[in-house]
Amino acid sequence: MDTSSVDGITEALRALVAAGGDRPASALSPAELMAVGQAFGALKRHVDAAFALVAAEISRQSRRELGKDSLAKRQGFASPAVLISTATGTSVGEAVRIVQVGEATAPRMSLAGEALPAKHPHVAGAVSSGRLGVTAAAAIVSLLDRLSLRIDAGRLDEAECQLVALAPGMRPDELSKLLARAEAHLDPDGIEPRHEQLRSDRSLVLQERDGMLVITGRLDPETGAPVKAAIDTLVGEGLRRNEHGRAEDRDQRSVRQMQADALADLCRHAVGCAAVPMAPTATVVVRVDLADLQAGVGSATIDGFAQPVPASTVRRMAADAQVIPCVLGGESEILDWGRARRLFTPAQKLAVTERDGGCVSCGAPPAWCHVHHLAWWERDGGRTDLGNGVLLCTGCHHRLHADGWEIRIDGPGVEATVWLVPPPWVDARRTPRLAGRSRYTLTA
């Protein structure tokens, strides 16, 4: 273990004690609990970063060509991953990820004995500083290694730099969305074969088990888009009724129960019906560059799906009247209404969705969200303009207001950047946090 690793762990321990980590958890205030939790997170990242280098060396000394002289074999283990998982109490899969990160971030030596930088220096810097955890680092390294034979080294290096800047603090589902968008951005020629593989893997299994119908499905974005749009629309309507209804009239179902009932409602209407009624009408929104759509190349995104699809797929989907392309700001659409009307129009919501992608806080689907005035309509005289609206789901709408979060929009129209500014009790420095679609977008 090098000196910087020891220093990082020591500093993280000091921060943990300063936050109150040497006291019983039951004696901590809510603010102290949050501070201690964050300090433990930083300590774990520093410990994992130091151990990743040790794990990589264990793997190097256990490589297959050493045969019976392999370190893992001498210790009685089938592989270095099993040795590491046993020593740390983690799964073999987690051990493999730790080794992967260690190999990608360890200093290297040329055949001539010259010191070389790490294979992925930006990931190495983020991991060693404690900004990036091992799981996120392994996912980024896997993407970079997968693309290394097809992408110019300069572009890959710039992408690595941007990814390690965007990834810290992301949930696993948010990181998956970022990496899917990044792969489409870096390797547009690979979108078509990836999409066709997803198409061939689609499946749906219906089984009766323990008195329940168990539905197990895997749908590619093209197949799943209308399914998700229909269910999200019905669930979104239920959530909005809850927001504005009286407490005694609130729907007590969980979101999962609402989704199950929405699927049942759709199928119930479909049985024996020539047409399936749907109110309000659900549409599938596909976002694609016009030039890519006309040429049939490049990529597009479908609202509610992280995985991009090829432009050729959009051309097939466009034949369906319930699929609409995202064409914003045309001559016939007014995207700013000022004080002329209180509620945002469907065209405005499409524009805001293009910018935000879903709830700017939790990432909930657009169908679950409404456009919220930043400067309130009545209290502040706020305008019904794009620069004064963001997508928020019901839960985040109330939580952000109650907890004192602020939302800031920088720039005009759908190209603007949205920021969430935490209250002082969450972050004393109130450092703005990138929100909306910008969190998942690499620059050219």
C-alpha positions in Angstrom: 0.0 0.0 0.0 1.5 3.4 -1.0 1.8 6.5 1.2 -1.1 8.3 -0.5 -3.5 5.5 0.2 -2.5 5.5 3.9 -2.9 9.3 4.0 -6.4 9.1 2.4 -7.6 6.5 4.9 -6.1 8.4 7.8 -7.8 11.7 6.7 -11.1 9.8 6.1 -10.9 8.4 9.7 -10.3 11.9 11.1 -13.3 13.2 9.2 -15.4 10.3 10.5 -14.5 11.1 14.1 -15.1 14.8 13.6 -18.5 14.1 12.2 -19.4 12.1 15.4 -18.6 8.6 14.3 -17.0 7.8 17.7 -20.4 8.2 19.4 -23.3 5.7 19.5 -25.6 6.1 16.5 -28.6 6.5 18.7 -27.0 9.6 20.3 -26.7 11.4 16.9 -29.0 14.1 15.5 -30.4 13.6 12.0 -27.8 16.1 10.6 -25.0 14.2 12.4 -26.3 10.9 11.2 -26.1 12.2 7.6 -22.6 13.5 8.2 -21.4 10.2 9.7 -23.0 8.3 6.9 -21.2 10.4 4.3 -17.9 10.0 6.3 -18.3 6.3 6.4 -18.9 6.3 2.6 -15.7 8.3 2.0 -13.8 5.9 4.3 -15.1 2.9 2.5 -14.1 4.4 -0.9 -10.6 5.1 0.3 -10.2 1.6 1.8 -11.5 0.0 -1.4 -9.2 2.1 -3.5 -6.2 0.9 -1.5 -7.3 -2.7 -1.5 -8.0 -2.7 -5.2 -4.2 -2.3 -5.8 -3.5 -5.2 -3.4 -6.2 -7.3 -5.1 -4.6 -6.6 -8.5 -1.2 -7.8 -7.2 -2.8 -10.9 -5.8 -4.3 -11.6 -9.2 -1.0 -10.9 -10.9 0.8 -13.4 -8.7 -2.0 -15.9 -9.2 -2.1 -15.8 -13.0 -2.8 -19.0 -14.8 0.6 -19.5 -16.4 2.2 -19.9 -13.0 0.4 -23.2 -12.5 1.0 -24.7 -9.1 3.2 -21.7 -8.1 0.1 -19.4 -8.3 -0.4 -17.6 -5.1 -4.1 -18.5 -5.0 -3.4 -22.2 -5.7 -0.7 -22.3 -3.0 -3.3 -20.9 -0.5 -5.8 -23.6 -1.5 -8.1 -21.5 -3.7 -9.3 -22.2 -7.2 -8.7 -18.6 -8.3 -7.6 -15.2 -7.0 -11.3 -14.0 -7.1 -12.2 -16.8 -4.7 -9.3 -16.0 -2.4 -10.2 -12.3 -2.3 -13.9 -12.9 -1.8 -13.1 -15.3 1.1 -10.7 -12.8 2.7 -13.1 -9.9 2.4 -16.5 -11.6 2.9 -17.7 -10.3 -0.5 -19.1 -12.1 -3.5 -16.8 -13.5 -6.2 -18.4 -11.0 -8.6 -17.4 -8.1 -6.3 -13.9 -9.5 -6.0 -13.6 -9.6 -9.8 -14.7 -6.0 -10.0 -12.1 -5.0 -7.3 -9.3 -6.8 -9.3 -10.5 -5.1 -12.5 -10.3 -1.6 -10.9 -6.9 -2.4 -9.4 -5.5 -3.5 -12.7 -6.9 -0.4 -14.4 -5.6 2.1 -11.8 -2.3 0.6 -10.8 1.0 2.3 -12.0 2.6 0.2 -14.8 6.1 -0.5 -16.0 7.4 -0.8 -19.5 9.5 -3.7 -20.7 12.5 -1.3 -20.5 11.7 -0.6 -16.9 10.2 2.8 -17.5 7.4 4.0 -15.2 4.1 4.3 -17.1 0.8 5.9 -16.0 -2.2 3.8 -15.1 -4.2 2.2 -17.9 -7.1 4.5 -17.1 -5.5 7.6 -15.4 -8.7 9.6 -14.9 -10.4 6.6 -13.2 -7.3 6.1 -11.1 -7.3 9.7 -9.9 -11.0 9.6 -9.0 -10.7 6.3 -7.2 -7.6 7.2 -5.2 -9.1 10.6 -4.2 -12.2 8.8 -2.9 -14.5 10.5 -5.3 -15.5 7.4 -7.1 -16.4 4.0 -5.7 -15.1 0.6 -7.0 -18.5 -0.5 -8.4 -18.9 2.7 -10.5 -15.2 2.6 -11.5 -15.5 -1.0 -12.7 -18.6 -0.2 -14.8 -16.7 2.7 -16.5 -13.6 0.6 -17.0 -15.7 -2.2 -18.6 -17.2 0.3 -21.1 -13.8 1.9 -22.0 -12.2 -1.5 -22.5 -15.1 -2.7 -24.6 -14.7 0.3 -26.9 -10.9 0.5 -26.9 -10.5 -1.4 -30.2 -13.1 0.8 -32.1 -12.6 4.3 -30.7 -9.8 6.7 -31.2 -7.6 6.9 -28.0 -8.0 10.7 -27.8 -11.8 10.5 -27.8 -11.8 7.7 -25.3 -9.5 9.6 -23.0 -11.8 12.7 -23.1 -14.9 10.4 -22.5 -13.1 8.9 -19.5 -12.5 12.3 -18.1 -16.1 13.3 -18.5 -17.5 10.1 -17.1 -15.5 10.3 -13.9 -16.7 13.8 -13.5 -20.4 12.9 -13.9 -20.5 9.5 -12.1 -19.9 10.3 -8.5 -23.1 10.4 -6.4 -25.1 8.5 -9.1 -27.5 5.7 -8.2 -26.8 2.4 -10.1 -29.8 3.0 -12.4 -28.5 6.5 -13.1 -25.0 5.2 -13.8 -26.4 2.6 -16.2 -28.3 5.4 -18.1 -25.1 7.5 -18.3 -23.0 4.6 -19.7 -25.7 3.6 -22.2 -25.9 7.1 -23.5 -22.1 7.4 -23.5 -21.7 4.2 -25.5 -24.2 5.4 -28.1 -22.4 8.8 -28.3 -18.9 7.2 -28.8 -19.9 4.2 -31.0 -23.0 5.1 -33.1 -22.2 2.2 -35.5 -22.6 -0.3 -32.7 -26.2 0.8 -31.8 -27.8 -1.3 -34.6 -26.2 -4.6 -33.7 -26.8 -4.0 -30.0 -30.5 -3.2 -30.6 -30.9 -6.3 -32.8 -29.4 -8.4 -30.0 -31.9 -6.9 -27.6 -34.7 -7.6 -30.0 -33.7 -11.3 -30.3 -33.6 -11.6 -26.5 -37.2 -10.4 -25.9 -39.4 -12.8 -24.0 -42.5 -13.0 -21.8 -43.3 -15.9 -19.5 -46.7 -16.4 -17.7 -46.7 -18.9 -14.8 -49.2 -19.7 -12.1 -47.3 -20.0 -8.8 -48.7 -20.0 -5.2 -52.1 -18.9 -6.5 -50.6 -15.9 -8.3 -49.9 -15.2 -12.0 -46.2 -14.5 -12.2 -45.2 -12.5 -15.2 -41.5 -12.4 -16.2 -40.6 -10.4 -19.2 -37.7 -8.8 -21.1 -38.7 -6.3 -23.7 -36.3 -4.3 -26.0 -37.0 -0.6 -26.1 -38.9 -0.8 -29.4 -41.2 -3.5 -28.1 -41.5 -2.2 -24.6 -42.0 1.5 -25.4 -45.8 1.3 -25.9 -46.2 -1.0 -22.9 -44.3 1.4 -20.6 -46.0 4.5 -22.0 -49.5 3.1 -21.4 -48.8 1.9 -17.9 -46.9 5.1 -16.9 -49.8 7.2 -18.2 -52.4 5.4 -16.0 -50.1 5.4 -13.0 -49.2 9.1 -13.5 -52.9 10.0 -13.5 -53.4 8.1 -10.2 -50.4 9.9 -8.6 -51.7 13.3 -9.7 -55.2 12.6 -8.3 -53.5 11.7 -5.0 -51.6 15.0 -5.0 -54.7 17.1 -5.3 -57.2 14.9 -3.5 -58.4 15.0 0.1 -56.5 12.8 2.6 -59.5 10.5 3.1 -59.8 10.0 -0.7 -56.2 9.2 -1.4 -55.4 6.0 -3.3 -53.6 3.8 -0.8 -52.0 1.5 -3.4 -48.3 1.3 -3.8 -46.8 2.3 -7.2 -46.2 -1.4 -7.9 -49.8 -2.2 -7.2 -50.9 0.7 -9.4 -48.7 -0.7 -12.2 -50.2 -4.2 -11.8 -53.7 -2.8 -11.9 -52.9 -0.7 -14.9 -51.8 -3.7 -16.8 -55.0 -5.6 -15.8 -57.2 -2.6 -16.9 -55.5 -2.5 -20.3 -56.0 -6.2 -20.8 -59.5 -6.2 -19.5 -60.5 -3.5 -22.0 -58.7 -5.3 -24.8 -60.5 -8.6 -24.4 -63.4 -8.6 -26.9 -62.9 -5.0 -27.8 -62.2 -3.8 -31.4 -60.4 -0.8 -30.0 -58.8 -0.3 -26.6 -60.0 2.9 -24.9 -57.4 4.9 -23.1 -58.0 8.2 -21.2 -55.9 10.2 -21.2 -54.2 9.0 -24.5 -50.7 7.6 -24.1 -48.1 8.4 -26.7 -44.6 7.2 -27.2 -42.2 10.1 -27.6 -39.0 9.4 -29.6 -36.2 12.0 -29.6 -34.0 12.0 -32.7 -32.0 14.4 -34.7 -33.8 15.2 -38.0 -30.8 14.6 -40.1 -30.2 11.2 -38.5 -33.9 10.3 -39.0 -33.8 11.2 -42.7 -30.5 9.4 -43.3 -31.4 6.4 -41.2 -28.1 6.5 -39.2 -27.2 7.6 -35.7 -29.2 7.1 -32.6 -32.4 8.2 -30.8 -33.9 7.9 -27.4 -37.3 6.8 -26.3 -38.8 8.5 -23.2 -38.5 6.2 -20.2 -35.7 4.1 -21.6 -32.0 4.6 -20.9 -30.8 2.4 -23.9 -30.6 4.4 -27.1 -32.0 2.8 -30.3 -30.8 3.1 -33.9 -32.4 5.8 -36.1 -33.6 3.0 -38.5 -35.8 1.7 -35.7 -37.4 5.1 -35.3 -38.3 5.1 -39.0 -40.2 1.9 -38.4 -41.9 3.2 -35.3 -42.8 6.5 -37.0 -45.4 4.6 -39.0 -47.5 4.2 -35.9 -49.8 7.2 -35.2 -49.3 6.8 -31.4 -45.5 7.5 -31.8 -44.6 11.1 -32.1 -41.1 12.5 -32.9 -39.8 15.3 -30.8 -39.9 18.4 -33.0 -39.8 21.5 -30.8 -40.1 25.2 -31.3 -41.7 25.1 -34.8 -43.5 28.1 -36.2 -46.9 26.9 -35.0 -45.9 26.3 -31.4 -45.6 28.9 -28.7 -43.2 27.6 -26.0 -43.4 30.7 -23.7 -46.8 31.9 -22.5 -45.7 34.5 -19.9 -48.8 35.4 -17.7 -51.3 34.6 -20.5 -52.0 31.1 -19.1 -51.3 29.3 -15.8 -50.8 25.7 -16.9 -48.0 24.5 -19.1 -49.2 23.2 -22.5 -48.5 19.7 -23.9 -46.0 21.2 -26.3 -44.2 22.9 -23.4 -44.1 19.7 -21.5 -42.5 18.0 -24.5 -39.9 20.8 -24.6 -39.2 20.6 -20.9 -39.0 16.8 -21.1 -36.4 17.1 -23.9 -34.3 19.2 -21.5 -35.0 17.3 -18.2 -35.6 13.7 -19.3 -37.9 13.0 -16.3 -38.1 14.2 -12.7 -35.0 16.4 -12.3 -34.6 15.0 -8.8 -35.3 11.2 -8.8 -35.6 10.6 -12.6 -39.2 9.3 -12.5 -40.8 8.9 -16.0 -42.2 12.0 -17.6 -45.7 10.6 -17.4 -45.5 10.6 -13.6 -44.4 14.3 -13.6 -45.9 17.7 -14.0 -44.2 20.9 -15.0 -43.6 22.9 -11.8 -43.3 26.7 -11.8 -39.9 27.7 -10.2 -41.3 31.2 -9.5 -44.8 30.3 -8.2 -47.7 31.5 -10.3 -49.7 33.2 -7.5 -47.1 34.0 -4.8 -44.3 35.2 -7.1 -46.1 36.2 -10.3 -44.2 33.5 -12.1 -44.5 33.1 -15.9 -45.5 30.0 -17.8 -42.2 29.9 -19.7 -39.7 27.1 -20.3 -37.1 29.0 -18.2 -39.5 28.9 -15.3 -40.6 25.3 -15.4 -39.0 21.9 -14.5 -40.3 18.4 -14.4 -41.0 17.1 -10.9 -42.9 14.0 -9.7 -45.3 14.5 -6.8 -43.0 13.1 -4.1 -40.0 15.2 -5.1 -42.2 18.3 -5.6 -43.3 18.3 -2.0 -39.9 17.1 -0.6 -37.8 19.7 -2.3 -40.1 22.5 -1.1 -40.3 21.1 2.5 -36.6 20.5 2.8 -35.5 23.9 1.3 -33.9 22.8 -2.0 -33.6 25.4 -4.7 -33.7 24.8 -8.5 -31.7 26.9 -11.0 -31.9 26.9 -14.8 -28.9 28.2 -16.7 -29.3 29.0 -20.4 -32.2 29.3 -22.9 -34.7 26.7 -24.2 -34.2 23.0 -24.3 -30.4 23.4 -24.3 -30.5 24.9 -20.8 -28.8 23.2 -17.8 -30.7 22.5 -14.6 -29.1 22.5 -11.2 -30.4 21.4 -7.8 -29.0 23.5 -4.9 -29.1 21.7 -1.6 -30.1 23.4 1.7 -27.4 24.2 4.2 -28.2 21.3 6.5 -27.5 18.9 3.6 -24.4 20.7 2.2 -23.1 23.7 4.2 -21.4 25.1 1.0 -24.6 24.6 -1.0 -22.7 23.2 -4.0 -25.1 23.0 -7.0 -25.7 19.5 -8.3 -26.2 18.8 -12.0 -29.8 17.6 -12.7 -31.9 16.6 -15.7 -30.7 15.1 -19.0 -27.4 17.0 -18.7 -26.3 14.4 -16.1 -26.2 11.7 -18.8 -24.8 13.6 -21.8 -21.2 13.7 -22.9 -20.1 16.8 -24.8 -18.8 16.3 -28.3 
